[in-house]
Amino acid sequence: MIIFRNITTRVKTAKMSYNQSAAGSPARLHEHNKAGRLRTMAQEKQDQWREQWTLLRDGELFLFKDWIHPHTLESFRGLDILECGCGGGQHTAFMAPFAKSVTAVDLNTAQLALERNAGASNVRFLDADIAEMDLGMRFDVVMSVGVVHHTDDPDRTVANLIRHAKPGGRLIIWVYSHEGNWAVRNMVEPFRRLFLRSISRKTLLWLSKAVTAILYIPVHTLYRLPLRFLPYFDYFGNFRKLSFYRNTLNVFDKLNAPKTGFITRKRAESWVAPEKFENIHISRYKGVSWRISGHLKRHGLTNNIR
């Protein structure tokens, strides 16, 4: 029988046990230690993420569907999914009705995600570092939406995600792109590092609301003209589709993140190199991010879980 445990302040080792969870039981948080398969967490816990997903929620299904393109929720039906970086559990809730099982992992918010998905019978939550976890099994789908670029070493993180994919299984990643993000990389990020690290998250939320309100002026005037050369032209097209609340979340996310990297196309291509992957898909999304996916080849692999 698995015992429910509250999330600890710092977890030094994590291992998942699957055969102990009764079918049809409510979602649980798993945190298991086992001698001989210990993996030390490299990335520190970051309270900013717990505070963000406590203050805000993301319920925009169309965005999630766009980010996982060309894959669909229906294509997940009956599959075992590993979600790497589940945040507040919003995407977990989208996938659970289709999947055979969802294993949702997060270093900072697994407990919160569990509370928001407590009724899901096919979901397990794990408090672990996605770059260091060793779950002892592989999955039909390994996915990470909006998380890899916030890790200490995105390349190492992706390599660990790949180790958890079954031969023939899918890797799906959505990350911020280096291309198309000059203003965020060279203006927003330095401002955040210099001035926003020490303020309270509630103050940051009010600042995000003010910035969002100001953005409505150019987005609903200048950016309605057919001037596609303007920076973030496609991105602001999405802005007009979203509620003020969801646009505030976008702004808050960029001002709150303790660490953000921006991924070049060349780097994205290296993650799904044709030597290991087939059915490779890499595409820009709204000029500011990459949708990256592929099927892990079935033959010639050394994909053992360490």
C-alpha positions, 0 to 999 in steps of 0.5 A, a space after each residue: 500500500 502506498 502511503 501519501 506523503 506531503 512534499 518535503 522542503 528538500 528531496 535528496 533522492 527520488 524513485 517511483 514505484 508503480 506496481 504498488 498503486 491500486 487501479 482506480 485510486 485517487 491521484 497521489 504524490 509519490 516520493 520513494 527512496 531506494 538504496 542502489 538507485 539514488 540520484 542527487 538533485 542538482 537543481 535547487 527548489 525555487 519558491 517562485 514557481 510554487 508562488 506563481 501557480 498558487 496565485 495563477 492558473 492556466 486553463 487555455 486548452 487551445 494553447 496546449 493543443 498548439 504547443 504539442 502540434 502535430 500531436 493531439 490529445 486524441 493521439 495520447 489515448 491509451 498511452 503511458 505519459 511522462 509529463 516533465 514539469 507539471 506546474 500547477 497540474 493544468 496540462 495534466 488535467 487536459 491529458 488524463 481523460 485520454 491517457 492510460 496513465 500520466 506520471 507528472 513530475 515537478 521539483 517545486 509544485 507537485 503537491 499543488 498539482 496533486 491537490 488540483 487533480 485529486 480526483 484523477 484515478 490514472 495520475 501519479 505525481 512525483 516530486 523530483 528534478 527532471 534532469 536527475 530523476 530515475 524512474 526505473 521505467 520508460 513511457 510511450 510519451 515523454 513531454 515537457 511544455 514550457 519547462 526545459 528552458 528554465 532548467 540549469 542545463 537544458 541539454 542534460 535535461 533533454 538527455 534524461 527525458 530521452 532515457 525515459 522514452 520507450 523505443 518507438 515512443 514520442 518525445 514532445 518539447 515546447 521551449 522559448 526560441 533564441 530567434 525572435 526574442 531579442 527584446 526579451 533576452 536583452 531588455 526584459 531579462 536584464 531588468 528582471 535580474 536587476 530589479 525584480 528578484 527581491 520584490 514579493 510575488 504579489 507585488 510582481 503580480 500587480 506590476 504584471 497587470 499594469 504591464 499587461 494593461 499598457 500592452 493593450 494599447 499597441 496590440 489593439 492599435 498598431 499591431 492590428 495593421 498588416 505590418 508583419 515586420 513588427 517584432 512579436 507580430 504573430 505573438 501579439 495576434 495570440 494576445 488578442 485572443 486571450 483574456 486579460 487574466 491569461 495575458 497577465 499570466 504570460 507577463 508574470 511568467 516572464 518576470 517571475 522565472 528565476 532562470 530562462 534560457 533561449 534555444 536556437 534551432 541548431 540546438 533544438 535539432 540536436 535534441 532530436 537528431 536523425 541518428 536517434 529519432 524519426 518522424 521529426 518535427 521542429 516548427 516555430 510557434 508565433 515567432 518566439 518558440 519551438 515545437 520539437 518532437 520525434 519518435 525514438 528509433 526502435 533499433 540501435 539504441 542504448 537507452 537504458 535507465 541508469 
